[in-house]
Amino acid sequence: MRIGILTFYKVANFGANLQGVSTYYYLKNHGHCPVFIDYQSEFTEKEWQKKSETPQGRAHKEFVNKFISTQTPLCHNEMEMERVVRDFQLDGVIIGSDAVLQHHPFITRIERGQRKPFRLSRPRPESIFPNMFWGGSLAERIPFAMMSVSSQGSLYKFFTSKTKRQMSDALLKMKYISVRDTWTQDMIRDVNSSIVTSITPDPVFAFNSNLKDIIPSKNEILEKFHLPERYILVSLFSQSVTIDRLVALKDMLMTKGYSCVALPMPHGYSFEHPFSLSIPIPLSPLDWYALIKHSSGYVGSNMHPIVVALHNTVPCFSLDNWGNSCLFNFGRNDSSSKIYHILGTYDLLDYRVEIKNGKCNFDVENIVEKILNFPYDKVRQISTQKYNEYCSMMDSIMDSLIEKQ
C-alpha cells in the first residue's frame, strides 16, 4: 500500500523527528510505500525557515531528509493536500503520532504578561481546530487512521458545543483512533462519549526494532563524544534549577562513579551548568537517541528523553516542564502532563518533580537514590509490553486502512 503519514515530523524537535522516522521504517520494513505529507501553515513555514537556518535547525532537517526519502511538496491547505493525495496515489493516511489533536479556545490563550498585566498567546494554526490533522473532507474519500495522537493537554472543558459537534463529525470519519495519554482519551470522550479509544505507545517505543541496524553502538558514541563509560545526562529546557543544586548533583553522582554530562535541547543550551562535559551542537537526532540509550541515566526536562530512557531501560528522573497552567502561570496539577501519564504507566510517579513557575526544587539525595535503585526488571517488562501493544496497534491500523469502504 501507498500510505501517507501526516504529523509534525519536519520540525526542530528530536522526539518529533524520531517518531516520524520510526513510523516510516515500520511501514518500509513491512513492504509498504510510506509517503510523508509535508503539511504546514504559512505561519509555521516562516517560523520553521528561521529555525532551519541555525546549525541545529539544519541538523534536524538533514536527519529527516536522509531517512525519509519520500516526501510530498509543501501543503498549506486541504486543496493542496488533495492534490498530493491524488498525485502520489495514496491508499490511506495515518495521522500521528504527536500532539496533532490540539485546540486552544480564546479564553485559554490569556496569559500573565511581562510588560502588561495580560497577554494573548498566538498558537500555530495547526493547533486550532479545524485543520488537516482532523482529516477534513479527504477522510470521506480515502481511509484515515489516527495513531497515538495527543491533544497536548488542550483544555477541552472550554470547548463550545458547536466545536464539539464539529470535532465529533471529524472523528467519526476515522477508521481507527488511538491516543497517547489519558487526557486526550478524556477529551475525545467529552466530545462524543460513543467514540471508544485505546491508549497506545508513542512510536519511539519501537525505534530499536524499526531501525535496529542504524543506531550507533555505545563504543561509537563514547569515542565520538569523548565520554567516560558511566555518564549521566542532564538537560533542562530553561534555568529552572540553580547552579548550586546542579553542583550538588554532580558531586554526589561523582562519589558514586558517574560523570554528569550536559545534553542540549533542540534550541541549544538555555541553562548554565557546572559540568566539565557537554554534548556540542549541532547534534543529530540519531546521536541524541543513542546518547540516551547508552547512558547510565537521564535527569531533566521534556517527554521524549524519558520515553527513550524507559524504552531502553535507562534510569531516568523527570523535572517535568509539562502540564497546564492557570491564568497566573502556576501549575494546575490536573494530570495533563504527558510525562505524568507515561511515568504513571510504569508506576514511577516518584521519579518526577514538577517545575512550578519556572523553578524546580528537588532533593538531590532522592534523585541519586532513585537513579541507583532503578527498577530495571519492572521497567524492562513494561517496555516489552508496550512494544507488543505497539505491534498490535500497527496491525489494527493496517487492517483499518484496507477495509472495504
C-alpha positions in Angstrom: 0.0 0.0 0.0 1.0 3.6 -0.6 0.4 5.2 2.8 0.5 8.9 3.6 1.8 10.0 7.1 0.6 13.2 8.5 2.4 14.5 11.6 4.8 17.1 12.9 7.9 15.5 11.5 9.8 18.3 9.9 10.4 20.5 13.0 13.4 21.3 15.2 12.5 18.7 17.7 14.4 15.4 18.5 11.3 13.4 19.5 9.1 14.5 16.6 11.9 13.6 14.1 12.3 10.1 15.7 8.6 9.5 15.8 8.3 10.1 12.1 11.3 8.0 11.1 10.2 5.2 13.3 6.8 5.0 11.6 8.4 5.4 8.2 10.7 2.4 8.7 8.0 0.3 10.2 6.0 0.7 7.0 9.0 0.1 4.8 10.0 -3.0 6.8 6.5 -4.4 6.2 6.6 -3.9 2.5 4.6 -0.7 2.2 5.4 2.6 0.5 5.3 5.4 3.1 4.9 8.9 1.9 5.3 11.8 4.3 2.8 14.6 3.7 4.6 17.9 4.3 1.8 19.9 5.8 2.4 23.3 7.4 0.5 26.6 7.6 2.2 29.6 6.1 2.8 30.9 9.7 4.6 27.7 10.7 6.5 27.6 7.4 8.0 31.0 8.1 8.8 30.0 11.7 10.5 26.8 10.6 12.5 28.7 7.9 14.1 30.9 10.6 14.9 27.9 12.9 16.3 25.8 10.0 18.9 28.5 9.3 20.7 27.7 12.5 23.3 24.9 12.7 21.0 22.8 15.0 18.0 23.5 12.8 19.9 22.2 9.7 20.8 19.1 11.7 17.1 18.3 12.2 16.3 18.9 8.6 19.2 16.9 7.3 18.2 13.9 9.5 14.7 14.0 8.2 15.7 14.2 4.6 18.3 11.5 5.0 16.0 8.9 6.5 12.6 9.9 4.9 13.2 9.7 1.2 9.6 10.1 0.0 8.0 13.4 0.9 5.3 15.4 -0.8 5.7 19.1 -1.8 4.6 21.5 0.9 0.9 21.7 1.6 -0.7 24.7 3.2 -4.4 23.7 3.0 -6.9 21.0 2.1 -6.9 21.8 -1.6 -3.1 21.3 -1.9 -3.3 18.2 0.2 -6.0 16.7 -2.1 -3.6 17.2 -5.0 -0.7 15.4 -3.4 -3.0 12.5 -2.3 -4.0 12.2 -5.9 -0.5 12.7 -7.4 1.1 10.2 -5.0 -1.9 7.8 -5.4 -2.2 7.3 -1.7 -4.4 4.4 -0.5 -4.8 5.7 3.0 -3.4 8.2 5.6 -2.0 7.7 9.1 -2.3 10.8 11.3 0.2 11.0 14.1 1.8 10.3 16.4 2.4 13.6 18.3 0.3 16.5 19.5 -1.8 16.7 16.4 -5.3 16.8 18.1 -5.0 20.2 19.7 -7.4 23.0 20.1 -6.9 26.1 22.3 -10.1 28.3 22.7 -9.7 32.0 23.0 -10.2 32.1 26.8 -7.4 29.6 27.4 -4.9 31.8 25.4 -5.0 34.6 28.0 -1.7 34.5 30.0 0.0 36.7 32.5 2.2 39.2 30.7 5.6 40.8 31.5 5.2 44.3 30.2 1.4 44.3 30.5 -0.8 42.5 33.1 -2.1 40.1 30.5 -1.3 39.0 27.0 -2.9 36.8 24.4 -0.8 33.9 23.1 -0.8 33.1 19.4 -0.9 29.3 18.8 0.1 27.9 15.5 -2.9 27.4 13.1 -2.2 23.6 13.2 -3.1 23.7 16.9 -6.5 25.3 16.4 -9.5 23.2 15.2 -10.3 22.7 12.3 -7.1 21.8 10.4 -6.0 18.9 8.3 -4.8 16.9 11.3 -8.5 16.2 11.8 -8.9 14.8 8.3 -11.2 17.3 6.7 -13.3 16.1 3.7 -10.5 14.0 2.5 -11.4 11.4 5.2 -14.7 10.8 3.3 -12.8 9.7 0.2 -9.8 7.6 1.4 -9.4 5.8 4.8 -7.7 7.8 7.6 -6.4 6.4 10.9 -5.2 8.3 14.0 -2.2 6.7 15.7 -1.3 7.5 19.3 -2.5 11.1 18.9 -2.3 13.7 21.7 -4.1 16.9 22.5 -1.1 18.4 24.3 -3.3 19.0 27.4 -5.9 21.1 25.5 -8.4 22.4 27.9 -11.4 20.7 26.5 -13.8 21.8 29.2 -13.7 25.3 27.5 -14.7 23.9 24.0 -18.1 25.2 22.8 -20.9 22.9 21.9 -20.6 23.8 18.3 -16.9 23.0 18.2 -17.5 19.6 19.9 -20.2 18.7 17.3 -17.7 19.6 14.5 -14.9 17.6 16.2 -17.3 14.6 16.6 -18.2 14.7 12.9 -14.5 14.7 12.0 -13.6 11.9 14.4 -16.4 9.7 13.3 -14.9 9.7 9.8 -11.8 8.0 11.1 -11.3 4.2 10.5 -9.2 3.9 13.6 -8.3 6.1 16.6 -5.8 5.5 19.4 -4.4 8.1 21.8 -1.2 8.6 23.6 -2.4 9.6 27.0 -5.5 9.6 29.3 -6.0 13.4 28.9 -6.6 13.0 25.2 -8.8 10.0 25.8 -10.9 12.0 28.2 -11.1 14.9 25.7 -12.5 12.6 23.0 -14.9 11.0 25.4 -16.1 14.6 26.3 -16.5 15.4 22.6 -18.5 12.2 21.9 -19.0 9.6 24.5 -19.7 6.9 21.9 -16.2 7.1 20.4 -14.1 4.4 22.0 -10.3 4.9 22.0 -7.4 2.9 23.4 -4.2 4.3 24.8 -1.2 3.2 22.7 2.5 3.8 22.8 4.5 6.5 21.1 6.3 5.2 18.0 9.6 5.9 19.7 9.0 2.9 21.9 9.6 0.8 18.8 12.6 2.7 17.5 15.1 0.0 18.4 13.1 -2.6 16.4 12.3 -0.4 13.4 15.9 0.9 13.0 18.0 -1.7 14.8 20.8 -1.7 12.2 21.2 2.1 12.1 21.6 3.1 15.7 25.2 3.9 16.7 26.8 1.5 19.2 28.0 2.5 22.6 31.6 2.4 21.6 30.9 4.7 18.7 29.1 7.2 20.9 31.8 7.1 23.7 34.5 7.7 21.1 32.7 10.3 19.1 31.8 12.5 22.1 34.8 11.6 24.3 32.7 10.3 27.1 33.5 8.1 30.1 32.0 4.6 30.4 29.5 5.7 33.1 27.8 9.0 32.3 24.5 10.6 33.3 22.9 13.2 31.0 21.4 16.3 32.4 19.2 18.5 30.2 17.0 21.5 31.1 14.5 23.4 29.0 15.4 26.6 30.9 17.3 27.6 34.0 14.8 26.0 36.3 17.5 24.6 38.6 20.1 26.6 40.4 23.8 26.2 39.8 24.3 25.3 43.4 21.8 22.4 43.1 23.4 21.2 39.9 26.8 21.3 41.7 25.4 19.2 44.5 24.0 16.7 42.0 27.3 16.5 40.1 29.4 16.0 43.3 27.1 13.3 44.7 27.0 11.3 41.5 30.8 11.6 41.2 31.2 9.9 44.6 29.2 7.0 43.1 31.4 6.8 40.0 29.3 8.7 37.5 30.1 11.8 35.4 27.4 14.4 34.7 27.2 15.4 31.0 25.1 18.3 29.7 22.7 17.5 26.9 21.3 20.2 24.7 17.6 20.8 23.9 16.6 21.3 20.3 17.0 25.1 20.7 20.5 24.5 22.2 21.6 25.4 25.7 19.4 27.8 27.7 20.8 26.8 31.0 24.1 27.2 32.7 25.8 24.2 34.3 28.9 23.3 36.3 29.7 20.1 34.3 33.1 19.7 32.6 31.5 17.6 29.8 28.8 18.8 27.4 27.5 17.5 24.1 28.2 20.0 21.3 25.7 21.2 18.8 24.7 20.7 16.1 23.5 17.3 17.2 21.9 14.7 15.0 18.6 13.2 16.4 20.1 9.8 15.8 23.1 10.6 18.0 20.8 12.2 20.6 18.8 8.9 20.8 22.0 6.8 21.1 23.5 9.1 23.7 20.4 8.4 26.0 20.2 4.8 25.0 23.8 4.1 26.1 23.9 6.4 29.1 23.8 5.4 32.8 20.9 7.7 33.4 19.0 10.9 32.4 17.8 13.7 34.6 15.9 16.6 33.1 13.0 18.1 31.2 10.8 17.1 28.2 9.0 14.0 27.4 10.9 12.1 24.7 14.1 11.8 26.7 12.0 9.9 29.3 10.5 7.8 26.5 13.9 6.9 25.1 15.3 6.1 28.6 12.4 3.9 29.6 12.3 2.2 26.2 16.0 1.3 26.7 15.7 0.5 30.5 17.9 3.5 31.4 17.4 5.1 34.8 15.7 8.5 34.5 14.2 11.2 36.6 11.9 13.9 35.2 12.0 17.6 36.0 8.6 17.9 34.5 8.0 21.1 32.4 4.6 20.0 31.0 1.1 20.3 32.3 -1.5 23.1 32.1 -1.2 26.3 34.0 -3.8 28.8 35.2 -4.1 32.4 34.3 -1.1 33.4 36.5 1.1 30.7 35.1 1.0 28.4 38.2 0.6 24.7 37.5 -2.9 23.3 37.8 -1.8 19.9 39.0 -4.6 18.4 36.8 -2.6 15.4 35.4 -2.5 16.9 32.0 1.3 16.4 31.8 2.2 13.8 29.3 5.2 12.8 31.4 2.9 12.3 34.3 0.9 9.8 32.2 4.0 7.9 30.9 5.6 7.6 34.3 2.3 6.5 35.8 2.1 3.6 33.4 5.4 2.4 34.8 4.4 3.1 38.4 7.3 5.6 38.6 5.5 8.8 39.6 8.0 9.2 42.4 10.6 9.6 39.6 9.2 13.1 38.8 9.1 16.5 40.3 7.2 19.5 38.8 8.7 22.7 37.6 6.5 25.3 39.1 6.5 28.9 38.0 9.9 28.3 36.2 11.6 26.8 39.3 12.3 23.3 40.3 13.3 22.4 43.8 14.3 18.8 44.4 16.1 16.7 46.9 19.5 15.8 45.4 19.9 12.8 47.6 16.5 11.5 46.5 17.4 11.8 42.8 20.7 9.9 43.3 18.9 7.2 45.3 16.3 6.8 42.6 18.9 6.5 39.8 21.0 4.0 41.8 17.9 1.9 42.7 16.1 2.0 39.4 13.7 -1.0 39.0 15.3 -2.5 35.9 13.3 -5.7 35.7 9.9 -4.0 36.1 10.8 -1.3 33.5 12.1 -3.9 31.1 8.9 -6.0 31.5 6.6 -3.0 30.9 8.6 -1.8 27.9 8.3 -5.2 26.3 4.5 -5.0 26.9 4.5 -1.6 25.3 6.3 -2.9 22.3 3.7 -5.6 21.9 1.0 -3.1 22.2 2.7 -1.0 19.5 2.8 -4.0 17.2 -0.9 -4.8 17.9 -1.8 -1.1 17.2 0.0 -1.2 13.8 -1.7 -4.4 12.8 -5.1 -2.8 13.7 -4.2 0.4 11.7 -3.2 -1.6 8.6 -6.4 -3.6 8.9 -8.5 -0.5 9.1 -6.8 1.1 6.0 -7.5 -2.0 3.8 -11.2 -2.4 4.9 -13.7 -2.1 2.1 -15.4 1.3 2.1 
